[in-house]
């Protein structure tokens, strides 16, 4: 059996994952975890999500850009099945409301129903309730018991 390339497996799992668990830090440094729909791109490694700027995790990002998270890209069937997932660390920021057409396109291509929430004209005019957030990934860890058996934890360099 040929062992797959960890970077290739990581990109496949991130691309097929649906929801990201995102950890931010509140004012006293305590972690806060939320779940957000996301889109991704590689080279450089970026994750995008949309949210209302009034949400707790968005306020946390404005105060401290450091984030961490996890993405699970498998269907959960039963306890004991091989674990396959990705975790990451990085820095997050709220993107401006103009000049982000590429990021909007990537997100809406993946999640078409979000089109109105982050429509470029509505964002620019201040009518949109949501904003686009970008995570610059600094560290990846792939944990994959199915592909990497005895050494499932694979640190994968960012692109």
C-alpha positions as CSV (number, residue, x, y, z in Angstrom):
1,X,0.0,0.0,0.0
2,X,1.3,3.4,-0.9
3,X,1.1,6.1,1.8
4,X,-0.7,9.1,0.4
5,X,0.8,12.6,0.5
6,X,-0.2,14.4,3.8
7,X,-0.6,17.7,2.0
8,X,-2.9,16.2,-0.6
9,X,-5.1,14.5,2.0
10,X,-5.2,17.7,4.1
11,X,-6.4,19.8,1.1
12,X,-9.1,17.1,0.3
13,X,-10.4,17.0,3.8
14,X,-10.5,20.8,4.1
15,X,-12.2,21.2,0.7
16,X,-14.9,18.6,1.5
17,X,-15.5,19.6,5.1
18,X,-18.7,21.6,5.7
19,X,-18.4,23.3,9.1
20,X,-15.4,24.6,10.9
21,X,-15.2,24.8,14.7
22,X,-13.5,28.1,15.3
23,X,-11.9,29.1,18.6
24,X,-11.3,32.7,19.4
25,X,-10.0,34.4,22.6
26,X,-12.2,36.6,24.7
27,X,-11.1,39.7,26.7
28,X,-9.6,37.7,29.6
29,X,-7.9,35.2,27.2
30,X,-10.5,32.4,27.7
31,X,-11.2,30.4,24.6
32,X,-14.6,30.6,22.9
33,X,-15.7,28.0,20.3
34,X,-18.3,28.5,17.6
35,X,-19.3,26.6,14.4
36,X,-19.2,28.4,11.0
37,X,-19.7,27.4,7.4
38,X,-16.5,28.1,5.5
39,X,-14.7,28.1,2.1
40,X,-11.1,27.6,1.5
41,X,-8.2,28.2,-0.9
42,X,-4.6,27.1,-0.9
43,X,-1.3,28.7,-1.9
44,X,-1.6,30.7,0.3
45,X,-3.7,28.8,2.8
46,X,-6.8,30.8,3.5
47,X,-10.2,30.0,5.1
48,X,-13.2,32.3,4.8
49,X,-16.4,32.5,6.8
50,X,-19.3,35.0,7.0
51,X,-20.9,36.2,10.2
52,X,-22.5,39.2,11.7
53,X,-20.0,41.6,13.2
54,X,-22.0,41.7,16.4
55,X,-21.4,38.0,17.1
56,X,-19.2,37.2,20.1
57,X,-16.5,35.5,18.0
58,X,-16.3,38.5,15.7
59,X,-15.8,40.9,18.6
60,X,-13.1,38.5,19.9
61,X,-11.3,38.6,16.5
62,X,-11.3,42.5,16.5
63,X,-9.6,42.3,20.0
64,X,-7.2,39.4,19.3
65,X,-6.6,38.0,15.8
66,X,-5.3,34.7,17.0
67,X,-7.6,31.8,16.2
68,X,-7.5,28.0,16.1
69,X,-10.0,25.5,14.7
70,X,-10.9,22.1,13.5
71,X,-12.6,20.6,10.4
72,X,-14.1,17.2,10.3
73,X,-14.6,15.8,6.8
74,X,-16.1,12.4,7.4
75,X,-19.6,11.1,8.2
76,X,-19.7,9.9,11.8
77,X,-21.1,6.4,11.9
78,X,-20.0,4.8,15.1
79,X,-17.6,5.0,17.9
80,X,-14.3,3.3,16.9
81,X,-14.3,4.3,13.3
82,X,-11.0,5.7,12.0
83,X,-10.7,9.4,12.9
84,X,-9.9,11.8,10.0
85,X,-9.7,15.5,10.6
86,X,-7.7,18.7,10.4
87,X,-6.8,21.3,13.0
88,X,-5.2,24.7,12.4
89,X,-3.9,27.9,14.0
90,X,-3.8,31.2,12.3
91,X,-4.8,34.9,12.4
92,X,-8.2,36.2,11.5
93,X,-9.5,39.5,10.4
94,X,-12.7,41.1,9.1
95,X,-12.3,42.0,5.4
96,X,-13.3,45.4,4.1
97,X,-16.7,45.7,2.5
98,X,-15.2,46.5,-1.0
99,X,-12.4,45.0,-3.1
100,X,-13.1,41.4,-2.0
101,X,-14.9,40.0,-5.0
102,X,-12.6,37.0,-5.2
103,X,-13.3,36.0,-1.6
104,X,-17.0,36.5,-2.1
105,X,-16.9,34.5,-5.3
106,X,-15.2,31.6,-3.6
107,X,-17.6,31.6,-0.7
108,X,-20.8,32.0,-2.8
109,X,-19.6,29.3,-5.3
110,X,-19.4,26.9,-2.3
111,X,-22.6,28.2,-0.6
112,X,-24.9,29.8,-3.2
113,X,-27.6,30.6,-0.6
114,X,-25.2,33.1,1.0
115,X,-25.2,35.3,-2.2
116,X,-27.6,37.9,-0.8
117,X,-26.0,38.0,2.6
118,X,-22.6,39.1,1.1
119,X,-23.7,40.6,-2.2
120,X,-20.9,43.1,-3.1
121,X,-23.3,46.0,-3.8
122,X,-25.1,45.4,-0.4
123,X,-21.8,45.2,1.4
124,X,-20.5,48.4,-0.2
125,X,-23.7,50.3,0.6
126,X,-23.8,49.1,4.3
127,X,-27.1,47.2,3.7
128,X,-25.6,43.8,4.4
129,X,-25.8,42.4,7.9
130,X,-22.9,40.0,7.4
131,X,-19.2,40.5,6.8
132,X,-16.6,38.3,5.3
133,X,-13.8,37.1,7.6
134,X,-10.5,35.6,6.5
135,X,-8.2,33.3,8.4
136,X,-4.5,33.2,7.3
137,X,-3.5,29.7,8.4
138,X,-0.1,29.5,10.0
139,X,-0.1,25.8,11.2
140,X,-1.9,22.7,10.0
141,X,-2.2,19.3,11.7
142,X,-3.8,16.4,9.9
143,X,-5.0,13.6,12.0
144,X,-5.8,10.6,9.9
145,X,-6.0,7.1,11.2
146,X,-7.3,5.7,7.9
147,X,-4.4,6.8,5.7
148,X,-1.5,7.1,8.2
149,X,-2.2,4.1,10.6
150,X,0.6,4.1,13.2
151,X,1.5,7.8,12.8
152,X,-1.9,9.5,12.3
153,X,-0.8,12.9,13.5
154,X,0.9,14.7,10.5
155,X,2.1,18.3,10.8
156,X,1.7,19.7,7.4
157,X,3.6,22.9,6.3
158,X,1.5,25.8,5.1
159,X,1.6,26.6,1.4
